[in-house]
Amino acid sequence: FEGRDSTICPVARVCKVGRRGFLASSGMVGVLRTLLFLAPLAGVLGCGKGVCNDYGHEPRFDESSRPPSATVLGRATWTVLHTTAAYLPDTLNEVQAEKFGDVVRGVANIYPGDGRDLFMSILKESTIVDELKGVKTVKDAQLVVWKMHNMVSAAVHPSRAAFPASAGIPTSRFSLDAPAPFPLSSMDAITKQHILNGVTKRWVLTGGLEVDHLSKRDQLNLPPDRTMLGRAYWTYIHTSSVYLPHTPSVAQVESFKQLFDAIYEIFPCPVCRGHFRKFYHDEKLQKELGQMKSKHGIMLVCWKMHNVVSADGIHRGEWDTTKLFPHEAHLHTSSFVVPSDEDKGQMSLNPCPDKGNTTHTCLSSDDGFEVLSDIQGRWQIEGGIDQPLVDRSPEQCEPPGENQKILKMDVYVMAKCPWCAKSMEKIADTIKCDYSCEIDGETYEARLDFQLHMVGLNNGTYADPWLRAIHGPSELVGERLELCARQHYAKDYQYVKFMHCMDENVSTIPIRAPECAKKHEMDLDLLVACANMQGEQLVAGSYGFASWMGIDITPTFVLNHKKKVLGLPKNFTDIVCQQLASTSTSLAEVSASSGGSGSAGWGSLSQGGQAEDLLVTGLAVGLMTLVVVGAALMVMRVR
């Protein structure tokens, strides 16, 4: 697919990143480095050595459009492994043992980031090699996964107790540095049964996976039901696919094929497995599986397979509320029903012939490109999964009083987006530590926690960024300078004044920086030095955080992590005031509801549970229609 030039969206009054990608060029990076004499910093991994998960961490299988964090992916992967092991038959036949081994070994091939390296190291350990080969019963399988999970936890969180804590096994026994990490053969019968009881209680649902599911089961550390299990499998499959190299290894391609074969043979839910078996050996599906070679090819096969599963449930009348992905594409369910209607046929992964338009059985080149970018937007974080995903300024205001309300306002912008500039111009004077507003004749006051985030693309990693600002290299320079102003002039939101000055004419960013720094008594040399030395990392972190939050339209405001406002509607002040009145809390209220003392500080309230169930308002409905009407209005990403 060819790249597209960056475009702003004047009709929609927003700027948009993400639905048709353009590939970064070295020339652009060269210009940028000339502008700022770039000196990149070493990256900071947010997850130690890799698979960020442990038994005690609260799972979050997010049902929104946000890409999974390392923690979410870790929970999904362990759910796949533990649950698959736990529901195997008491005694495995040769095929079942083989497929179980394929699922486990596949993690070392396709898991993204540093987690893959850690898992590979574990799978190469001699006792694990022998124990995995020796799996013949469900108990063998459960114990192997249990041991591997504790080995990962020992590497990532060496101070935490091994699971189950009641077994009293020292974490050090699972260390890769140990001569032989806890051989399963060393356990006596009582210890083994104690561990199996703990593992079964955690991962096996009484009554079977088909019982009515409990809402939020995955957040309560309860055994997975079939909804949670399906979500875990798809999270693992899609997220692994989007982080593949452009040309995957033979082993990586084979691992995806083996994973679908394993679903056919040993997926824990027998009802779901029965549905999958009805269509899996369809000639066309198998041909497409066999033709997987590239990253994009694997992504599309996983996308089609997921839609085939969804279409099957819709066709049976069991999943009335389920929609095919991407939702905005309005794909026909019948295109994904397999075996297909002879008169209609099924969706092909090959582009429509002769550069034709999308039909019932094929996608045009543009629409195929858009599906790929939608998949990446849904499952991939800009800069990769191994990053802190924290984007906060230093302290901007004095901590609030114990009973003072806190208004959290996150704004997502691009430095040269004209509609961001207009929005910031209108609210700049209200960005103060002591925020007040009036609605329905009543005045509300709060301590404002305002956070600025940048939106853009990172074709590299967090540790080694390759940044793409949507409005060109000069915008990226401006974003470095503005985030450095945030870093060094956070007190009383002084940096907002600097941004407001820069926004007076976005076409001249970053040339206005000396004038704006002087006007607001900032040290220009300090800002430039920061932009050279830290700017790339600051922008990379901001881009990553924004994509993790599922933000690709600017300006976007998020109020109290609940209310999402696209653009700046005329009644914006009323919307803010309504949120202040209805969803703002004080430290005392948070402390009372959590049973804590509230001493962790008000800043710690600002990033936890970010926007899990955002309510969209303002221009949302109109904008969402306008910004997707053709490539001319969109900047898209495909890597």
C-alpha positions in Angstrom: 0.0 0.0 0.0 1.3 3.4 -0.9 1.5 6.2 1.8 -0.7 9.2 1.9 0.2 12.8 2.7 -0.9 14.3 6.0 -4.1 16.3 5.9 -6.0 18.5 8.3 -9.8 18.3 8.4 -11.1 21.8 8.1 -14.8 20.8 7.6 -14.9 18.7 10.7 -13.0 21.2 12.8 -10.7 18.6 14.1 -7.5 17.0 13.1 -7.3 13.2 12.8 -4.5 10.7 13.0 -4.7 7.0 12.2 -6.9 5.6 9.5 -4.7 5.5 6.5 -1.0 5.1 7.2 1.9 6.8 5.6 5.4 5.3 6.0 8.0 7.4 7.6 10.9 8.6 5.5 14.5 9.0 6.5 14.5 12.4 4.9 12.0 13.7 7.3 13.9 12.4 10.3 17.0 14.1 8.9 15.2 17.5 8.6 14.0 17.1 12.2 17.5 16.2 13.5 18.9 19.3 11.7 16.2 21.5 13.4 16.9 20.2 16.9 20.3 18.5 16.9 18.6 15.5 18.2 20.2 13.5 21.0 17.9 10.6 21.8 17.6 9.2 25.3 17.7 5.6 26.3 14.2 4.2 26.7 12.7 3.1 30.0 10.8 -0.2 29.9 7.6 -0.1 31.8 7.5 -3.8 32.6 10.9 -4.9 33.7 12.0 -7.8 31.6 8.8 -8.6 29.9 5.5 -10.4 30.5 3.8 -7.9 32.8 1.5 -10.0 34.9 1.3 -11.9 38.1 -1.5 -13.8 39.9 -2.4 -11.0 42.2 -2.8 -8.1 39.7 -6.3 -7.0 38.8 -7.1 -8.0 35.2 -8.5 -5.5 32.8 -9.9 -7.0 29.6 -11.0 -3.6 28.2 -14.1 -3.9 26.0 -13.5 -0.4 24.6 -11.5 0.5 21.4 -8.3 1.0 23.4 -5.2 -1.1 22.6 -4.2 -3.5 25.3 -1.4 -2.5 27.7 1.3 -4.9 28.7 -0.7 -5.8 31.8 -3.9 -6.5 29.8 -2.0 -8.6 27.3 -0.2 -10.5 30.0 -3.5 -11.3 31.7 -5.0 -12.4 28.4 -2.0 -14.7 27.6 -2.0 -16.4 31.0 -5.8 -16.8 30.7 -5.3 -18.6 27.4 -2.5 -20.8 28.8 -4.1 -21.7 32.2 -7.6 -22.2 30.9 -6.5 -24.2 28.0 -4.5 -26.5 30.3 -7.3 -26.7 32.9 -10.0 -28.0 30.5 -8.0 -30.6 28.7 -9.3 -34.2 29.1 -7.9 -36.2 32.0 -5.7 -38.2 29.6 -4.4 -36.5 26.4 -4.2 -38.3 23.1 -1.2 -37.6 20.8 -2.9 -34.8 18.9 -4.1 -33.0 22.1 -0.7 -33.1 23.6 0.9 -31.8 20.4 -1.6 -28.9 20.2 -1.2 -27.9 23.8 2.6 -27.8 23.3 2.1 -25.7 20.2 0.0 -23.1 22.1 2.7 -22.9 24.9 5.7 -22.7 22.5 3.9 -20.2 20.3 4.1 -17.6 23.0 7.9 -17.6 22.6 7.5 -16.9 18.9 4.7 -14.3 18.6 4.4 -12.5 22.0 5.4 -8.9 21.5 8.2 -7.0 23.1 10.6 -8.2 25.8 8.1 -10.7 27.0 8.9 -12.9 24.1 12.6 -13.0 25.0 11.8 -13.9 28.6 9.4 -16.6 27.6 11.9 -18.0 25.1 14.6 -18.2 27.8 12.1 -20.2 30.0 11.2 -22.6 27.2 14.9 -23.3 26.6 15.5 -24.3 30.2 16.2 -28.0 30.2 13.7 -29.1 32.9 10.9 -27.2 31.2 11.8 -28.8 27.8 11.5 -32.2 29.4 8.4 -31.4 31.4 6.6 -30.0 28.4 7.4 -33.0 26.3 6.2 -35.3 29.1 2.7 -33.8 29.3 0.2 -36.7 29.1 -2.6 -35.6 31.5 -4.5 -32.5 32.4 -2.6 -32.3 35.7 0.7 -32.4 33.9 -0.4 -29.5 31.7 -1.7 -27.5 34.6 1.6 -27.9 36.5 3.8 -27.0 33.6 1.8 -23.7 33.0 1.8 -23.0 36.8 5.6 -23.4 36.9 6.2 -21.2 33.9 3.9 -18.5 35.3 5.8 -18.5 38.6 9.1 -18.4 36.6 7.9 -15.3 34.8 6.8 -13.7 38.1 10.1 -14.5 39.7 11.9 -12.7 36.8 9.6 -9.6 36.8 8.6 -9.4 40.5 11.2 -11.3 42.5 10.0 -10.0 45.8 6.5 -11.4 45.4 5.4 -14.8 46.8 5.0 -17.7 44.4 1.5 -18.8 43.8 -0.2 -20.2 45.8 1.4 -18.5 48.8 0.0 -21.1 51.1 2.3 -23.7 49.5 5.3 -21.8 51.0 7.6 -22.3 48.0 10.3 -19.6 47.9 10.1 -17.4 44.7 13.9 -18.0 44.3 13.2 -21.6 43.5 11.7 -20.4 40.2 14.5 -18.2 39.1 16.2 -18.8 35.8 19.5 -18.3 37.7 18.8 -21.3 39.8 20.7 -24.5 38.7 17.4 -26.3 38.0 14.2 -24.1 38.5 11.9 -26.1 40.7 11.7 -29.5 39.0 8.1 -30.8 39.1 9.4 -34.3 39.9 10.7 -33.0 43.2 7.2 -32.4 44.6 5.7 -34.8 47.0 2.0 -35.9 46.4 0.6 -33.6 49.1 2.3 -30.5 47.7 1.3 -31.3 44.2 -2.3 -31.8 45.1 -2.3 -28.5 47.1 -1.0 -26.6 44.1 -3.5 -28.3 41.7 -6.3 -27.4 44.1 -5.2 -23.7 44.0 -4.8 -23.6 40.3 -8.1 -25.3 39.7 -9.9 -22.9 42.0 -8.4 -19.9 40.2 -9.0 -21.1 36.6 -11.8 -23.7 36.5 -15.4 -22.4 36.6 -17.8 -24.6 38.6 -20.4 -25.9 36.2 -18.4 -25.4 33.1 -17.6 -22.5 30.8 -21.1 -22.4 29.4 -22.8 -21.2 32.5 -24.3 -17.7 32.5 -21.4 -15.3 32.8 -20.9 -12.8 35.7 -20.4 -9.2 34.6 -16.9 -8.0 35.4 -15.8 -11.6 36.2 -12.3 -10.8 34.8 -11.9 -7.9 37.2 -12.7 -10.0 40.3 -10.0 -12.7 39.8 -12.7 -15.3 39.3 -12.3 -18.2 36.9 -13.0 -17.2 33.3 -16.3 -17.8 31.6 -16.5 -18.3 27.9 -16.9 -14.6 27.2 -13.8 -13.7 29.1 -11.9 -16.7 27.5 -12.9 -15.6 24.0 -11.9 -12.1 24.7 -8.5 -13.3 26.1 -7.8 -15.4 23.0 -8.6 -12.6 20.6 -6.6 -10.1 22.6 -3.6 -12.4 22.5 -4.1 -13.2 18.8 -4.7 -9.6 17.5 -2.1 -7.9 19.7 0.6 -10.4 18.8 -0.2 -9.9 15.1 0.1 -6.1 15.0 3.6 -6.1 16.7 5.1 -8.6 14.2 8.0 -7.6 12.0 7.0 -6.7 8.5 8.5 -10.0 7.3 7.8 -12.6 10.1 10.0 -15.6 10.6 8.8 -19.0 9.4 8.4 -20.0 13.0 6.1 -17.0 13.7 3.9 -17.7 10.7 3.7 -21.3 11.7 2.7 -20.4 15.3 -0.4 -18.5 14.1 -1.4 -21.5 12.0 -0.8 -23.8 14.9 -2.8 -21.5 17.2 -5.9 -21.8 15.0 -5.4 -25.6 14.7 -5.3 -25.8 18.5 -8.5 -23.9 18.8 -10.1 -26.5 16.6 -8.7 -29.4 18.7 -8.5 -28.2 22.4 -10.3 -24.9 22.8 -11.7 -25.1 26.4 -15.3 -24.3 25.6 -16.8 -27.4 23.9 -19.8 -25.5 22.5 -17.6 -22.8 21.0 -15.2 -25.4 19.7 -18.1 -27.1 18.0 -19.1 -23.9 16.3 -15.5 -23.3 15.2 -15.3 -26.8 13.7 -18.2 -26.2 11.4 -16.3 -23.7 9.3 -12.6 -24.1 10.1 -11.9 -26.6 7.3 -13.6 -24.5 4.6 -11.4 -24.7 1.5 -11.1 -20.9 1.1 -10.2 -20.3 4.8 -7.6 -23.0 4.7 -6.1 -21.6 1.5 -5.8 -18.2 3.1 -4.2 -19.7 6.2 -1.7 -21.5 4.0 -0.8 -18.3 2.1 0.1 -16.2 5.2 3.6 -14.8 4.8 3.7 -11.2 5.8 2.7 -9.2 8.9 -0.3 -7.7 7.0 -1.3 -11.1 5.7 -1.4 -12.5 9.2 -3.3 -9.5 10.5 -6.0 -9.9 7.8 -6.4 -13.6 8.4 -6.9 -13.0 12.1 -9.3 -10.2 11.3 -11.3 -12.4 8.9 -11.3 -15.4 11.3 -12.6 -13.1 14.1 -15.4 -11.8 11.9 -16.3 -15.3 10.7 -16.7 -16.3 14.4 -18.8 -13.2 15.0 -20.9 -13.7 11.9 -21.6 -17.3 12.9 -23.0 -16.1 16.3 -25.0 -13.4 14.6 -26.3 -15.9 12.0 -27.4 -18.3 14.8 -29.3 -15.5 16.5 -27.3 -15.7 19.7 -25.2 -12.5 19.4 -27.8 -9.8 18.4 -25.7 -6.9 19.6 -22.4 -8.1 18.1 -21.0 -6.1 15.2 -18.4 -7.0 12.6 -15.1 -5.1 12.8 -14.4 -2.4 11.9 -17.8 -1.1 13.0 -17.7 2.0 10.8 -17.2 -0.1 7.6 -20.8 -1.6 7.8 -19.7 -4.9 6.5 -22.4 -7.5 5.6 -22.7 -10.4 8.0 -23.3 -12.7 5.0 -19.9 -11.9 3.7 -18.4 -13.8 6.6 -20.8 -16.7 7.0 -18.9 -19.9 6.3 -19.8 -22.2 4.5 -21.0 -19.3 2.3 -24.1 -19.0 0.3 -23.3 -20.2 -3.2 -25.0 -17.1 -4.7 -23.1 -14.6 -2.6 -19.8 -16.1 -1.6 -17.5 -15.1 1.2 -15.2 -12.2 1.7 -11.8 -12.7 0.1 -8.5 -11.3 1.5 -7.3 -10.5 -2.0 -8.1 -7.0 -3.3 -10.9 -6.6 -5.8 -9.6 -7.3 -9.3 -8.7 -4.5 -11.7 -8.6 -2.0 -8.8 -12.3 -2.4 -8.4 -14.6 -1.1 -5.7 -15.5 -3.0 -2.6 -18.1 -5.7 -3.1 -19.8 -8.5 -1.1 -16.7 -10.7 -1.7 -13.7 -8.4 -1.8 -12.3 -5.1 -0.6 -10.9 -2.3 -2.7 -7.3 -1.5 -2.2 -8.3 1.6 -0.2 -10.7 -0.3 2.0 -8.3 -3.1 2.6 -5.7 -0.5 3.6 -8.3 1.0 6.0 -9.1 -2.3 7.6 -5.4 -2.8 8.3 -5.0 0.6 9.9 -8.2 0.0 11.9 -6.8 -3.2 13.2 -3.6 -1.4 14.2 -5.5 1.5 15.8 -7.5 -1.0 17.9 -4.7 -3.3 19.0 -1.4 -1.4 18.8 0.1 1.3 21.0 2.3 3.8 19.3 5.9 3.0 20.2 5.2 -0.6 21.3 3.9 -2.3 24.4 7.0 -2.0 26.5 6.6 1.6 27.8 5.5 3.3 31.0 2.2 4.7 29.5 2.4 7.7 31.9 2.2 11.2 30.5 2.0 13.8 33.4 3.5 17.1 34.0 5.4 17.9 37.3 3.2 19.3 40.0 1.3 22.3 38.7 -0.7 23.3 41.8 -0.6 23.0 45.5 -2.4 19.8 46.7 -6.2 20.4 47.3 -7.7 20.5 50.7 -9.1 17.3 52.1 -12.7 18.3 51.1 -11.9 20.3 48.0 -13.3 18.9 44.7 -10.8 17.9 42.0 -11.6 18.5 38.3 -9.5 16.4 36.0 -9.2 17.7 32.5 -7.0 15.9 29.9 -6.6 17.6 26.5 -5.2 15.8 23.4 -3.8 18.1 20.7 -1.4 18.4 17.8 0.9 21.4 17.9 -0.1 22.8 14.5 -3.7 21.6 14.4 -5.6 24.9 13.8 -8.7 23.7 15.6 -6.6 22.8 18.6 -5.2 26.3 18.6 -8.7 27.8 18.4 -9.9 25.6 21.3 -6.9 26.4 23.5 -7.4 30.1 22.8 -10.9 29.9 24.1 -10.0 28.1 27.3 -6.5 29.3 28.1 -7.7 32.0 30.6 -9.7 29.4 32.5 -6.7 27.0 33.1 -6.0 28.0 36.7 -5.4 26.0 39.8 -8.6 27.3 41.4 -11.2 26.5 38.8 -14.8 27.9 39.1 -17.9 27.8 37.0 -21.5 28.6 37.2 -24.5 26.6 35.9 -28.2 26.9 36.7 -27.4 29.8 39.1 -25.1 27.7 41.2 -21.3 28.2 41.5 -18.9 25.3 41.6 -15.3 25.4 42.6 -12.5 22.8 42.3 -8.8 22.3 42.2 -8.0 21.8 38.5 -5.7 18.9 37.4 -5.1 19.8 33.7 -2.9 17.5 31.6 -1.7 18.1 28.1 -1.0 15.2 25.7 0.2 15.1 22.1 -1.2 12.9 19.4 0.9 11.4 16.5 2.6 8.4 15.2 5.7 6.5 16.3 7.0 4.1 13.6 9.8 3.0 16.0 9.7 2.1 19.6 9.5 4.0 22.9 13.2 3.3 23.5 14.2 4.2 19.9 11.4 6.4 18.5 10.8 7.2 14.9 8.2 10.0 15.3 5.7 11.3 12.7 3.9 14.5 13.5 0.8 14.8 11.4 1.5 18.3 10.1 5.1 17.7 9.3 8.6 18.0 11.0 8.0 21.6 12.1 5.1 20.4 14.2 7.3 17.8 15.9 9.7 20.5 16.8 6.9 22.6 18.3 5.6 19.6 20.3 9.1 19.0 21.8 9.3 22.6 22.8 5.8 22.7 24.3 6.2 19.5 26.2 9.6 20.8 27.5 7.7 24.0 28.6 5.3 21.7 30.4 8.2 19.9 32.0 10.1 23.0 33.3 7.3 25.6 33.7 4.4 23.6 35.1 3.8 25.7 38.1 0.5 27.5 37.9 0.2 26.4 34.3 2.8 28.8 33.0 3.4 26.6 30.0 -0.2 27.0 28.9 0.5 30.7 28.3 3.5 29.7 26.2 1.3 27.3 24.1 -1.3 30.0 23.7 1.3 32.4 22.4 2.6 29.7 19.9 -1.0 29.0 18.8 -1.6 32.6 17.7 -0.3 31.6 14.4 0.2 27.8 14.0 1.8 28.2 10.6 4.8 29.8 12.2 5.5 27.1 14.8 8.2 26.7 16.0 9.6 30.0 14.8 7.6 31.9 17.4 9.3 30.1 20.3 11.9 32.8 21.1 9.2 35.5 21.1 6.8 33.4 23.3 9.5 32.4 25.7 10.6 36.0 26.2 7.0 37.2 26.6 6.3 34.7 29.4 9.7 34.9 31.1 11.0 31.5 30.1 14.6 30.5 29.4 14.8 29.7 25.7 18.1 28.0 26.0 16.6 25.7 28.6 13.7 24.8 26.4 16.0 24.2 23.4 18.4 22.1 25.4 15.4 20.1 26.8 14.0 19.6 23.3 17.3 18.3 22.0 18.0 16.0 24.9 14.6 14.9 26.2 12.1 16.1 23.6 12.0 13.0 21.6 11.3 10.8 24.6 8.7 13.2 26.0 6.8 13.2 22.6 7.2 9.5 22.3 5.7 9.0 25.7 2.8 11.3 24.9 2.0 9.7 21.6 2.1 6.3 23.2 -0.2 7.4 26.0 -2.7 9.1 23.6 -2.9 6.0 21.5 -3.4 3.8 24.5 -6.3 6.0 25.5 -7.7 5.4 22.0 -7.4 9.1 21.0 -6.9 9.8 17.3 -8.9 13.0 16.9 -7.7 16.4 18.1 -8.7 18.4 20.0 -10.2 15.9 22.4 -11.0 16.7 26.0 -11.6 14.1 28.7 -13.2 15.2 31.9 -12.8 13.3 35.1 -11.9 10.2 32.9 -15.6 9.9 32.2 -16.8 12.5 29.7 -15.1 12.7 26.2 -15.6 15.9 24.2 -14.5 16.1 20.6 -13.7 19.6 19.4 -14.9 22.5 21.5 -18.7 22.9 21.4 -20.3 26.2 22.3 -21.6 24.8 25.6 -18.2 23.4 26.6 -18.1 25.4 29.9 -21.6 24.0 30.8 -20.3 20.5 30.0 -17.3 21.0 32.3 -19.4 22.4 35.1 -21.9 19.5 34.9 -19.0 17.1 35.3 -17.6 19.1 38.1 -21.0 18.9 39.9 -21.7 15.3 39.2 -18.4 13.3 38.9 -15.7 15.3 40.6 -14.6 13.9 44.0 -12.4 15.1 46.8 -9.5 13.3 48.5 -11.7 12.6 51.5 -14.4 11.0 49.4 -11.9 8.8 47.5 -10.3 7.8 50.8 -13.7 6.9 52.3 -14.7 4.8 49.3 -11.4 2.9 49.1 -10.9 2.5 52.8 -7.5 4.3 52.6 -6.1 7.4 54.1 -5.8 9.4 50.9 -2.2 10.1 51.6 -1.0 8.7 48.2 -1.5 12.2 46.8 -4.0 13.8 44.4 -1.7 13.2 41.4 -2.1 9.5 41.9 -5.8 9.9 41.1 -5.2 11.3 37.7 -4.1 8.4 35.7 -5.7 5.3 37.2 -8.7 3.8 35.4 -8.3 6.2 32.6 -11.5 6.7 30.7 -12.7 3.1 30.8 -16.3 4.0 29.8 -16.1 7.3 28.1 -19.3 9.1 27.3 -18.8 11.0 24.0 -20.5 14.4 23.6 -20.1 17.7 21.8 -19.5 17.4 18.1 -19.0 13.7 18.4 -21.8 12.4 16.2 -21.3 14.9 13.4 -17.5 14.7 13.6 -17.3 10.9 13.5 -19.3 11.0 10.3 -17.3 13.8 8.7 -13.9 12.5 9.5 -14.3 9.2 7.8 -15.8 10.3 4.4 -12.8 9.5 2.2 -9.1 9.5 2.3 -8.8 13.2 1.6 -10.0 14.0 5.1 -7.9 11.5 6.9 -4.3 10.7 7.8 -4.0 7.0 8.3 -1.4 4.6 9.7 -0.3 1.3 8.5 3.1 -0.2 9.4 
